[in-house]
Amino acid sequence: QVQLVESGGGLVQAGGSLRLSCAASGNIFAINVMGWYRQAPGKQRELVANIINSGRTNYAGSVKGRFTISRDNAKNTVALQMNSLKPEDTGVYYCNVHQLGSDLTPYDYWGQGTQVTVSS
């Protein structure tokens, strides 16, 4: 099992910045993908950004150039720096760890979610 604890959400005006952090603990393997997803009211959960242990990153088109994802492999943490926030960035943000188990079965672990609200 993997436990994820998120922090850093809140209310911010459009154009402002927020930084989300997530700390992972438990049975974490060396090779994994850590990422952030978000879910707006009435919408499906969507990928915001992810980063594999090598440092390669992937961003949703809507956040490219505004958000930056980073990770600390030694501490098993992942962060999301969000700049130039827009009202459409509003939603619950979830930390995610995706990894293969010892039996090569893929597992996804989720944090409890943190609310980000961007006012216009």
C-alpha positions in Angstrom: 0.0 0.0 0.0 1.0 3.6 -0.7 -0.3 6.5 1.3 -0.4 10.0 -0.2 -0.8 13.3 1.7 -1.4 16.5 -0.2 -1.1 20.1 0.9 -1.2 23.5 -0.6 -4.6 24.1 -2.0 -6.6 27.3 -1.4 -8.3 30.3 -2.9 -6.5 32.6 -5.2 -7.3 35.4 -7.6 -6.9 34.9 -11.3 -3.3 35.5 -12.3 -2.0 34.3 -8.9 0.0 31.3 -8.0 -0.3 28.2 -5.8 2.0 25.4 -5.0 0.7 21.9 -4.3 2.8 19.3 -2.5 2.3 15.6 -2.0 4.3 13.2 0.2 4.2 9.5 -0.5 4.9 6.7 2.0 4.6 3.0 2.1 5.5 0.4 -0.5 7.0 2.7 -3.1 9.0 1.2 -5.9 12.0 2.9 -7.5 10.3 3.1 -10.9 7.0 4.9 -10.9 5.0 7.8 -12.2 3.9 10.6 -9.9 1.3 13.1 -11.0 -1.5 15.4 -10.4 -5.1 15.1 -11.6 -8.0 17.5 -11.2 -11.7 17.2 -11.2 -14.0 20.2 -11.7 -17.6 20.1 -10.7 -19.6 18.1 -13.2 -16.6 17.0 -15.1 -14.4 13.9 -15.3 -11.1 13.7 -13.5 -8.3 14.7 -15.9 -4.6 14.5 -16.0 -2.8 17.8 -15.2 0.8 16.7 -15.2 2.9 13.7 -14.4 6.6 12.9 -14.0 8.4 9.6 -14.1 11.4 8.9 -11.8 13.8 9.8 -14.6 12.4 13.3 -14.6 10.6 13.2 -17.9 7.4 15.2 -17.6 4.0 15.3 -19.4 1.5 18.2 -19.2 -2.0 18.8 -20.3 -2.2 21.3 -23.1 -4.2 23.7 -21.0 -1.5 24.1 -18.4 1.7 24.0 -20.5 3.8 27.0 -19.8 2.0 27.9 -16.6 2.4 24.8 -14.4 5.6 23.0 -13.4 5.8 19.5 -11.9 8.8 18.4 -10.0 9.7 15.5 -7.7 12.3 14.5 -5.1 13.0 10.8 -5.5 14.9 10.6 -2.2 11.9 12.0 -0.3 9.2 10.5 -2.4 7.5 13.8 -2.9 6.0 15.6 -5.9 5.1 19.2 -6.2 3.0 21.2 -8.7 3.8 24.9 -9.1 0.9 26.7 -10.6 1.3 30.2 -12.0 -0.9 32.5 -14.0 -4.0 30.6 -12.6 -7.3 30.9 -14.4 -10.8 30.4 -13.1 -11.0 27.2 -15.3 -8.2 25.7 -13.2 -10.7 25.5 -10.3 -11.2 22.0 -9.0 -10.1 19.3 -6.6 -6.5 18.3 -7.3 -5.5 14.7 -6.6 -2.0 13.4 -6.2 -1.4 10.1 -7.9 1.3 7.4 -7.9 1.2 4.8 -10.7 3.5 1.8 -10.4 3.9 -1.9 -11.2 3.6 -4.4 -8.4 6.0 -7.2 -7.9 3.6 -9.3 -10.0 3.7 -6.6 -12.7 0.2 -5.6 -12.0 -0.3 -1.9 -12.4 -1.5 0.0 -9.3 -2.8 3.5 -8.9 -2.8 5.2 -5.5 -4.7 8.5 -4.8 -4.5 11.3 -2.3 -7.5 12.6 -0.6 -7.7 15.7 -2.8 -7.1 19.4 -2.2 -9.4 22.1 -3.3 -8.1 24.9 -5.6 -10.4 27.8 -6.3 -9.5 30.6 -8.7 -11.7 33.6 -8.6 -12.1 36.0 -11.5 
